[in-house]
């Protein structure tokens, strides 16, 4: 059992890095902390310019 745990730890350490998953195209990329504010501001700006259509779902609350 210890051999299996060690193997899983090694695999997690090598495959759990964001750059590894990015290279496999599991997500669009990694945003650095220094870029996060600019990216969020741009996303909100784009979202506010898009008109909100009438919903067929009624009152959907989370």
N, CA and C atoms as an extended XYZ file, in Angstrom:
186
Properties=species:S:1:pos:R:3:atomname:S:1:resname:S:1:resid:I:1 pbc="F F F"
N         0.823       -1.193        0.000 N   UNK     1
C         0.000        0.000        0.000 CA  UNK     1
C         0.871        1.263        0.000 C   UNK     1
N         1.978        1.228        0.728 N   UNK     2
C         2.864        2.393        0.784 CA  UNK     2
C         3.472        2.682       -0.587 C   UNK     2
N         3.748        1.630       -1.345 N   UNK     3
C         4.301        1.817       -2.697 CA  UNK     3
C         3.286        2.550       -3.585 C   UNK     3
N         2.019        2.164       -3.475 N   UNK     4
C         0.963        2.819       -4.247 CA  UNK     4
C         0.826        4.286       -3.840 C   UNK     4
N         0.847        4.563       -2.536 N   UNK     5
C         0.733        5.947       -2.062 CA  UNK     5
C         1.886        6.803       -2.564 C   UNK     5
N         3.081        6.247       -2.536 N   UNK     6
C         4.242        6.984       -3.020 CA  UNK     6
C         4.118        7.265       -4.525 C   UNK     6
N         3.651        6.275       -5.265 N   UNK     7
C         3.461        6.445       -6.709 CA  UNK     7
C         2.431        7.551       -6.981 C   UNK     7
N         1.338        7.572       -6.218 N   UNK     8
C         0.305        8.584       -6.414 CA  UNK     8
C         0.812        9.971       -6.021 C   UNK     8
N         1.617       10.074       -4.982 N   UNK     9
C         2.194       11.364       -4.607 CA  UNK     9
C         3.103       11.897       -5.711 C   UNK     9
N         3.930       11.029       -6.256 N   UNK    10
C         4.826       11.448       -7.339 CA  UNK    10
C         4.039       11.885       -8.563 C   UNK    10
N         2.998       11.145       -8.879 N   UNK    11
C         2.167       11.500      -10.036 CA  UNK    11
C         1.446       12.830       -9.803 C   UNK    11
N         0.921       13.020       -8.605 N   UNK    12
C         0.242       14.277       -8.277 CA  UNK    12
C         1.216       15.448       -8.369 C   UNK    12
N         2.418       15.270       -7.836 N   UNK    13
C         3.409       16.340       -7.872 CA  UNK    13
C         3.833       16.684       -9.292 C   UNK    13
N         3.885       15.718      -10.171 N   UNK    14
C         4.321       16.001      -11.543 CA  UNK    14
C         3.176       16.462      -12.439 C   UNK    14
N         1.983       15.911      -12.264 N   UNK    15
C         0.865       16.219      -13.154 CA  UNK    15
C        -0.093       17.259      -12.589 C   UNK    15
N         0.082       17.677      -11.371 N   UNK    16
C        -0.839       18.624      -10.762 CA  UNK    16
C        -0.471       20.078      -10.971 C   UNK    16
N         0.621       20.333      -11.617 N   UNK    17
C         1.068       21.707      -11.842 CA  UNK    17
C         0.210       22.366      -12.925 C   UNK    17
N        -0.163       23.638      -12.766 N   UNK    18
C        -1.008       24.312      -13.764 CA  UNK    18
C        -0.404       24.340      -15.168 C   UNK    18
N         0.909       24.435      -15.264 N   UNK    19
C         1.527       24.452      -16.594 CA  UNK    19
C         1.403       23.097      -17.278 C   UNK    19
N         1.416       22.024      -16.497 N   UNK    20
C         1.247       20.684      -17.087 CA  UNK    20
C        -0.163       20.529      -17.651 C   UNK    20
N        -1.180       20.913      -16.862 N   UNK    21
C        -2.550       20.791      -17.358 CA  UNK    21
C        -2.797       21.743      -18.525 C   UNK    21
N        -2.133       22.886      -18.514 N   UNK    22
C        -2.263       23.812      -19.641 CA  UNK    22
C        -1.671       23.243      -20.915 C   UNK    22
N        -0.581       22.502      -20.777 N   UNK    23
C         0.035       21.905      -21.964 CA  UNK    23
C        -0.846       20.815      -22.559 C   UNK    23
N        -1.714       20.233      -21.753 N   UNK    24
C        -2.642       19.212      -22.246 CA  UNK    24
C        -3.958       19.817      -22.720 C   UNK    24
N        -4.030       21.158      -22.705 N   UNK    25
C        -5.216       21.894      -23.156 CA  UNK    25
C        -6.442       21.626      -22.288 C   UNK    25
N        -6.238       21.387      -20.980 N   UNK    26
C        -7.358       21.212      -20.065 CA  UNK    26
C        -7.988       22.540      -19.690 C   UNK    26
N        -7.264       23.634      -19.913 N   UNK    27
C        -7.799       24.969      -19.656 CA  UNK    27
C        -7.116       25.945      -20.609 C   UNK    27
N        -7.572       27.169      -20.610 N   UNK    28
C        -7.085       28.152      -21.580 CA  UNK    28
C        -5.731       28.749      -21.237 C   UNK    28
N        -5.285       28.595      -20.039 N   UNK    29
C        -3.992       29.138      -19.671 CA  UNK    29
C        -3.933       29.522      -18.210 C   UNK    29
N        -2.798       29.986      -17.808 N   UNK    30
C        -2.570       30.382      -16.425 CA  UNK    30
C        -2.463       31.897      -16.378 C   UNK    30
N        -3.223       32.506      -15.468 N   UNK    31
C        -3.178       33.953      -15.292 CA  UNK    31
C        -2.324       34.246      -14.069 C   UNK    31
N        -1.311       35.047      -14.259 N   UNK    32
C        -0.449       35.441      -13.140 CA  UNK    32
C        -1.213       36.371      -12.210 C   UNK    32
N        -0.845       36.366      -10.937 N   UNK    33
C        -1.526       37.233       -9.979 CA  UNK    33
C        -1.422       38.693      -10.384 C   UNK    33
N        -0.311       39.076      -10.975 N   UNK    34
C        -0.136       40.469      -11.387 CA  UNK    34
C        -1.060       40.853      -12.542 C   UNK    34
N        -1.567       39.877      -13.268 N   UNK    35
C        -2.467       40.137      -14.399 CA  UNK    35
C        -3.938       39.947      -14.049 C   UNK    35
N        -4.234       39.412      -12.875 N   UNK    36
C        -5.604       39.033      -12.535 CA  UNK    36
C        -6.561       40.215      -12.539 C   UNK    36
N        -6.153       41.343      -11.975 N   UNK    37
C        -7.047       42.500      -11.904 CA  UNK    37
C        -7.407       43.005      -13.300 C   UNK    37
N        -6.430       43.082      -14.195 N   UNK    38
C        -6.690       43.540      -15.563 CA  UNK    38
C        -7.609       42.574      -16.304 C   UNK    38
N        -7.384       41.291      -16.130 N   UNK    39
C        -8.217       40.284      -16.809 CA  UNK    39
C        -9.659       40.341      -16.308 C   UNK    39
N        -9.846       40.467      -14.992 N   UNK    40
C       -11.194       40.560      -14.447 CA  UNK    40
C       -11.899       41.837      -14.892 C   UNK    40
N       -11.172       42.931      -14.900 N   UNK    41
C       -11.763       44.199      -15.337 CA  UNK    41
C       -12.214       44.102      -16.787 C   UNK    41
N       -11.395       43.497      -17.624 N   UNK    42
C       -11.754       43.328      -19.045 CA  UNK    42
C       -12.967       42.416      -19.199 C   UNK    42
N       -13.030       41.361      -18.415 N   UNK    43
C       -14.175       40.443      -18.480 CA  UNK    43
C       -15.464       41.139      -18.066 C   UNK    43
N       -15.401       41.939      -16.982 N   UNK    44
C       -16.595       42.677      -16.556 CA  UNK    44
C       -17.003       43.718      -17.585 C   UNK    44
N       -16.031       44.364      -18.195 N   UNK    45
C       -16.324       45.359      -19.223 CA  UNK    45
C       -17.044       44.727      -20.409 C   UNK    45
N       -16.574       43.588      -20.834 N   UNK    46
C       -17.212       42.886      -21.961 CA  UNK    46
C       -18.604       42.414      -21.565 C   UNK    46
N       -18.744       41.890      -20.347 N   UNK    47
C       -20.046       41.390      -19.893 CA  UNK    47
C       -21.069       42.522      -19.791 C   UNK    47
N       -20.644       43.709      -19.381 N   UNK    48
C       -21.580       44.824      -19.256 CA  UNK    48
C       -22.004       45.382      -20.607 C   UNK    48
N       -21.213       45.178      -21.632 N   UNK    49
C       -21.572       45.666      -22.967 CA  UNK    49
C       -22.547       44.741      -23.690 C   UNK    49
N       -22.632       43.516      -23.261 N   UNK    50
C       -23.515       42.541      -23.897 CA  UNK    50
C       -24.921       42.698      -23.341 C   UNK    50
N       -25.918       42.907      -24.196 N   UNK    51
C       -27.277       43.069      -23.679 CA  UNK    51
C       -27.799       41.763      -23.071 C   UNK    51
N       -28.579       41.906      -22.011 N   UNK    52
C       -29.165       40.753      -21.341 CA  UNK    52
C       -30.495       40.459      -22.004 C   UNK    52
N       -30.629       39.258      -22.515 N   UNK    53
C       -31.870       38.867      -23.198 CA  UNK    53
C       -32.924       38.440      -22.185 C   UNK    53
N       -34.147       38.405      -22.637 N   UNK    54
C       -35.246       37.919      -21.810 CA  UNK    54
C       -35.054       36.427      -21.565 C   UNK    54
N       -35.247       36.005      -20.347 N   UNK    55
C       -34.997       34.620      -19.972 CA  UNK    55
C       -36.263       33.791      -20.089 C   UNK    55
N       -36.089       32.568      -20.542 N   UNK    56
C       -37.214       31.616      -20.589 CA  UNK    56
C       -37.264       30.776      -19.315 C   UNK    56
N       -36.319       30.979      -18.443 N   UNK    57
C       -36.185       30.151      -17.247 CA  UNK    57
C       -37.026       30.661      -16.079 C   UNK    57
N       -37.538       31.851      -16.162 N   UNK    58
C       -38.281       32.402      -15.021 CA  UNK    58
C       -37.315       32.949      -13.983 C   UNK    58
N       -37.682       32.856      -12.730 N   UNK    59
C       -36.835       33.349      -11.641 CA  UNK    59
C       -35.902       32.243      -11.191 C   UNK    59
N       -34.670       32.315      -11.613 N   UNK    60
C       -33.679       31.324      -11.242 CA  UNK    60
C       -32.795       31.909      -10.152 C   UNK    60
N       -32.782       31.279       -8.994 N   UNK    61
C       -32.016       31.805       -7.867 CA  UNK    61
C       -31.052       30.741       -7.382 C   UNK    61
N       -29.904       31.205       -6.952 N   UNK    62
C       -28.904       30.293       -6.421 CA  UNK    62
C       -28.685       30.561       -4.964 C   UNK    62
